[in-house]
Amino acid sequence: MRQGAQGSADTGAPWAAVGRAGSGGPSGSGVPAAQARVPQQAGAVRGEHTHSEPPLPVAPRARPVVQRASVRGQILDALRAALVAGDLRPGEVYSAPVLGERFGVSATPVREAMQQLALEGAVEVVPNRGFRVVERGVRELAELAEVRALIEVPVMLRLARTVPVERWAELRPLAEATVRAASSGCRATYAESDRGFHRAVLSLSGNEQLVQIAEDLHRRAQWPLVGGGPGMRGRADLVADAHEHTTLLDALVARDLDVVRALVGEHFAGAAAAG
């Protein structure tokens, strides 16, 4: 997809992730108008009562269930998927109103999601125009791979020495899921499954801060580069990458530290070389 701030292209799969979220009620809140109206007791509405009867209590007005945060989260997920798939192209400027039309929501949740992506370094604000997808080069991807290796390799080696075999067995379905996701050929689907497996492995360390930092680096490494990169890898490349997960899990079960070290290093280096 190629689209500037003034136009839009044909809708692709990532754009269908949200559908018409948030369009059911006024201002795109996602709440049907009827839901926000709660009937009151007849006497309370008219303010009528007799001296021999106490006034009828006024039923408290129920607050409408505002799903704005949910809509924003869905938009953010869809935009992240579009980044990985290459539908949001490096260097292009996208406006919140135009993207909102694609998703069937107002510009507000799109703008809020884009601001989150700006904090993550995926886009940058262009005053009075929208958001430009950041252009990245091969060197940045190589640097991310190096930092990820510095963080994850020592942790995985420690886990290989201490984690019981049965705990590794619990991760087998996640490793196999990455292979199925890669076989689908959908880069966004594989990217999510890939992060899920690495997150599960690192979570065994019990260090939530480490898990969050590693996942942020992982997500950044999945964004496409100018003229290609991981976002442009074909199905065969994704499948080969996914099979490294099952091989790594076998090495962790066997507590083969040399193989673990080599596999993790090659896994990150391969992703960087694909850029």
DODREN-839128 format. One record per residue (C-alpha): residue number from 1; x, y, z. Coordinates in steps of 0.2 Angstrom, whole numbers. Example, Ala and Ser with C-alpha at 12.3 -4.5 7.8 and 13.67 -1.06 7.14 Angstrom:
REM residues 2
+-----+-------+-------+-------+
| pos |     X |     Y |     Z |
+-----+-------+-------+-------+
|   1 |    62 |   -22 |    39 |
|   2 |    68 |    -5 |    36 |
+-----+-------+-------+-------+
END
This chain:
REM residues 275
+-----+-------+-------+-------+
| pos |     X |     Y |     Z |
+-----+-------+-------+-------+
|   1 |     0 |     0 |     0 |
|   2 |     6 |    17 |    -4 |
|   3 |    -3 |    32 |     2 |
|   4 |     1 |    50 |     7 |
|   5 |    -7 |    62 |    18 |
|   6 |   -20 |    67 |     5 |
|   7 |   -26 |    50 |    -2 |
|   8 |   -28 |    31 |     1 |
|   9 |   -25 |    15 |    -8 |
|  10 |   -34 |    -1 |    -9 |
|  11 |   -37 |    -9 |     8 |
|  12 |   -26 |   -24 |    13 |
|  13 |   -27 |   -37 |    26 |
|  14 |   -19 |   -27 |    40 |
|  15 |   -32 |   -13 |    38 |
|  16 |   -46 |   -26 |    40 |
|  17 |   -40 |   -29 |    58 |
|  18 |   -52 |   -16 |    66 |
|  19 |   -66 |   -16 |    54 |
|  20 |   -80 |    -4 |    60 |
|  21 |   -74 |    -3 |    78 |
|  22 |   -81 |    12 |    88 |
|  23 |   -94 |    17 |    75 |
|  24 |  -109 |    11 |    84 |
|  25 |  -113 |    27 |    93 |
|  26 |  -111 |    45 |    93 |
|  27 |   -93 |    52 |    90 |
|  28 |   -88 |    34 |    86 |
|  29 |   -88 |    29 |   105 |
|  30 |   -93 |    11 |   100 |
|  31 |  -108 |    13 |   112 |
|  32 |  -126 |    12 |   104 |
|  33 |  -136 |    28 |   107 |
|  34 |  -150 |    18 |   115 |
|  35 |  -137 |    10 |   128 |
|  36 |  -133 |    27 |   135 |
|  37 |  -152 |    31 |   139 |
|  38 |  -158 |    23 |   155 |
|  39 |  -177 |    25 |   158 |
|  40 |  -181 |    33 |   175 |
|  41 |  -197 |    29 |   186 |
|  42 |  -212 |    39 |   180 |
|  43 |  -214 |    48 |   196 |
|  44 |  -196 |    53 |   197 |
|  45 |  -197 |    60 |   179 |
|  46 |  -213 |    71 |   183 |
|  47 |  -207 |    75 |   201 |
|  48 |  -224 |    70 |   207 |
|  49 |  -228 |    62 |   224 |
|  50 |  -242 |    63 |   237 |
|  51 |  -240 |    69 |   255 |
|  52 |  -244 |    52 |   262 |
|  53 |  -230 |    43 |   251 |
|  54 |  -212 |    46 |   251 |
|  55 |  -205 |    52 |   234 |
|  56 |  -199 |    38 |   223 |
|  57 |  -180 |    37 |   222 |
|  58 |  -172 |    43 |   207 |
|  59 |  -163 |    29 |   198 |
|  60 |  -145 |    34 |   196 |
|  61 |  -141 |    36 |   177 |
|  62 |  -129 |    23 |   171 |
|  63 |  -113 |    29 |   163 |
|  64 |  -111 |    23 |   145 |
|  65 |   -97 |    10 |   143 |
|  66 |   -84 |    20 |   134 |
|  67 |   -73 |     8 |   124 |
|  68 |   -61 |    21 |   118 |
|  69 |   -45 |    13 |   125 |
|  70 |   -50 |    -4 |   117 |
|  71 |   -52 |     5 |   100 |
|  72 |   -36 |    13 |   102 |
|  73 |   -28 |    -3 |   106 |
|  74 |   -35 |   -11 |    91 |
|  75 |   -29 |     3 |    80 |
|  76 |   -12 |     2 |    88 |
|  77 |   -11 |   -17 |    84 |
|  78 |   -17 |   -15 |    66 |
|  79 |    -4 |    -1 |    63 |
|  80 |    10 |   -11 |    70 |
|  81 |     5 |   -26 |    59 |
|  82 |     4 |   -14 |    44 |
|  83 |    22 |    -8 |    48 |
|  84 |    28 |   -26 |    48 |
|  85 |    19 |   -30 |    32 |
|  86 |    26 |   -15 |    23 |
|  87 |     9 |    -7 |    21 |
|  88 |    15 |     8 |    30 |
|  89 |    31 |    13 |    20 |
|  90 |    46 |    21 |    26 |
|  91 |    47 |    39 |    22 |
|  92 |    28 |    41 |    18 |
|  93 |    17 |    53 |    28 |
|  94 |     0 |    47 |    34 |
|  95 |   -14 |    58 |    41 |
|  96 |   -25 |    52 |    55 |
|  97 |   -41 |    57 |    46 |
|  98 |   -37 |    47 |    31 |
|  99 |   -31 |    32 |    41 |
| 100 |   -47 |    34 |    52 |
| 101 |   -58 |    32 |    36 |
| 102 |   -49 |    16 |    32 |
| 103 |   -52 |     9 |    50 |
| 104 |   -70 |    16 |    51 |
| 105 |   -66 |    26 |    66 |
| 106 |   -63 |    45 |    70 |
| 107 |   -46 |    52 |    69 |
| 108 |   -44 |    53 |    88 |
| 109 |   -39 |    35 |    92 |
| 110 |   -28 |    34 |    76 |
| 111 |   -19 |    50 |    81 |
| 112 |   -17 |    43 |    99 |
| 113 |   -10 |    26 |    92 |
| 114 |     2 |    35 |    81 |
| 115 |     8 |    45 |    95 |
| 116 |    12 |    29 |   104 |
| 117 |    21 |    23 |    89 |
| 118 |    31 |    40 |    89 |
| 119 |    36 |    36 |   107 |
| 120 |    42 |    19 |   101 |
| 121 |    52 |    27 |    87 |
| 122 |    42 |    20 |    72 |
| 123 |    35 |    36 |    66 |
| 124 |    39 |    55 |    68 |
| 125 |    26 |    69 |    69 |
| 126 |    25 |    80 |    54 |
| 127 |    16 |    96 |    60 |
| 128 |     0 |   100 |    51 |
| 129 |     2 |    84 |    40 |
| 130 |     2 |    68 |    50 |
| 131 |    15 |    55 |    54 |
| 132 |    30 |    50 |    44 |
| 133 |    36 |    32 |    45 |
| 134 |    54 |    32 |    50 |
| 135 |    67 |    27 |    37 |
| 136 |    80 |    15 |    44 |
| 137 |    95 |     8 |    37 |
| 138 |   104 |    -9 |    38 |
| 139 |   116 |    -2 |    51 |
| 140 |   102 |     1 |    63 |
| 141 |    96 |   -16 |    61 |
| 142 |   113 |   -24 |    64 |
| 143 |   115 |   -13 |    80 |
| 144 |    98 |   -19 |    86 |
| 145 |   103 |   -37 |    83 |
| 146 |   119 |   -34 |    93 |
| 147 |   110 |   -27 |   108 |
| 148 |    97 |   -41 |   108 |
| 149 |   111 |   -54 |   108 |
| 150 |   120 |   -45 |   122 |
| 151 |   104 |   -46 |   132 |
| 152 |    96 |   -63 |   127 |
| 153 |   111 |   -74 |   125 |
| 154 |   117 |   -73 |   143 |
| 155 |    99 |   -75 |   150 |
| 156 |    96 |   -90 |   139 |
| 157 |   112 |   -98 |   144 |
| 158 |   108 |   -96 |   162 |
| 159 |    90 |  -103 |   159 |
| 160 |    98 |  -118 |   150 |
| 161 |   107 |  -122 |   166 |
| 162 |    93 |  -120 |   178 |
| 163 |    76 |  -122 |   170 |
| 164 |    69 |  -140 |   172 |
| 165 |    66 |  -150 |   156 |
| 166 |    47 |  -150 |   159 |
| 167 |    46 |  -131 |   158 |
| 168 |    54 |  -131 |   141 |
| 169 |    42 |  -144 |   135 |
| 170 |    28 |  -132 |   139 |
| 171 |    35 |  -120 |   126 |
| 172 |    35 |  -133 |   112 |
| 173 |    17 |  -128 |   106 |
| 174 |    24 |  -110 |   105 |
| 175 |    39 |  -115 |    94 |
| 176 |    28 |  -125 |    83 |
| 177 |    16 |  -111 |    81 |
| 178 |    29 |  -100 |    74 |
| 179 |    32 |  -113 |    60 |
| 180 |    14 |  -113 |    56 |
| 181 |    13 |   -94 |    56 |
| 182 |    28 |   -93 |    45 |
| 183 |    20 |  -106 |    33 |
| 184 |     5 |   -94 |    31 |
| 185 |    17 |   -82 |    22 |
| 186 |     9 |   -68 |    33 |
| 187 |    24 |   -57 |    39 |
| 188 |    13 |   -49 |    52 |
| 189 |     6 |   -65 |    59 |
| 190 |    24 |   -73 |    60 |
| 191 |    31 |   -57 |    68 |
| 192 |    18 |   -58 |    82 |
| 193 |    21 |   -77 |    85 |
| 194 |    40 |   -74 |    84 |
| 195 |    39 |   -61 |    98 |
| 196 |    27 |   -73 |   108 |
| 197 |    40 |   -87 |   108 |
| 198 |    55 |   -76 |   113 |
| 199 |    44 |   -68 |   127 |
| 200 |    39 |   -84 |   134 |
| 201 |    57 |   -90 |   135 |
| 202 |    63 |   -74 |   143 |
| 203 |    49 |   -74 |   155 |
| 204 |    56 |   -89 |   163 |
| 205 |    70 |   -78 |   170 |
| 206 |    56 |   -69 |   181 |
| 207 |    63 |   -52 |   176 |
| 208 |    48 |   -42 |   169 |
| 209 |    59 |   -27 |   165 |
| 210 |    71 |   -38 |   155 |
| 211 |    56 |   -45 |   146 |
| 212 |    49 |   -28 |   141 |
| 213 |    65 |   -21 |   135 |
| 214 |    69 |   -36 |   125 |
| 215 |    52 |   -36 |   117 |
| 216 |    53 |   -18 |   113 |
| 217 |    70 |   -21 |   104 |
| 218 |    62 |   -36 |    95 |
| 219 |    48 |   -26 |    89 |
| 220 |    59 |   -13 |    82 |
| 221 |    70 |   -26 |    73 |
| 222 |    54 |   -32 |    64 |
| 223 |    50 |   -15 |    56 |
| 224 |    55 |   -14 |    37 |
| 225 |    70 |    -5 |    30 |
| 226 |    71 |     7 |    16 |
| 227 |    70 |    -3 |     0 |
| 228 |    66 |   -20 |     9 |
| 229 |    72 |   -29 |    24 |
| 230 |    64 |   -41 |    36 |
| 231 |    47 |   -34 |    31 |
| 232 |    50 |   -40 |    14 |
| 233 |    56 |   -58 |    18 |
| 234 |    48 |   -71 |     8 |
| 235 |    39 |   -87 |    15 |
| 236 |    54 |   -98 |    14 |
| 237 |    65 |   -86 |    24 |
| 238 |    51 |   -85 |    37 |
| 239 |    50 |  -104 |    38 |
| 240 |    68 |  -106 |    40 |
| 241 |    69 |   -93 |    54 |
| 242 |    54 |  -102 |    63 |
| 243 |    63 |  -119 |    62 |
| 244 |    77 |  -111 |    72 |
| 245 |    65 |  -109 |    87 |
| 246 |    62 |  -128 |    88 |
| 247 |    80 |  -131 |    86 |
| 248 |    84 |  -119 |   100 |
| 249 |    71 |  -127 |   111 |
| 250 |    79 |  -144 |   108 |
| 251 |    96 |  -137 |   113 |
| 252 |    89 |  -129 |   129 |
| 253 |    81 |  -146 |   134 |
| 254 |    98 |  -154 |   131 |
| 255 |   107 |  -140 |   141 |
| 256 |   119 |  -139 |   126 |
| 257 |   126 |  -122 |   130 |
| 258 |   137 |  -121 |   115 |
| 259 |   123 |  -125 |   103 |
| 260 |   112 |  -112 |   112 |
| 261 |   125 |   -99 |   111 |
| 262 |   128 |  -102 |    93 |
| 263 |   109 |  -103 |    88 |
| 264 |   104 |   -87 |    97 |
| 265 |   119 |   -78 |    89 |
| 266 |   115 |   -85 |    72 |
| 267 |    96 |   -81 |    74 |
| 268 |    99 |   -63 |    77 |
| 269 |   113 |   -61 |    64 |
| 270 |   102 |   -70 |    51 |
| 271 |    88 |   -57 |    54 |
| 272 |   100 |   -43 |    52 |
| 273 |   107 |   -50 |    36 |
| 274 |    90 |   -51 |    29 |
| 275 |    89 |   -32 |    29 |
+-----+-------+-------+-------+
END
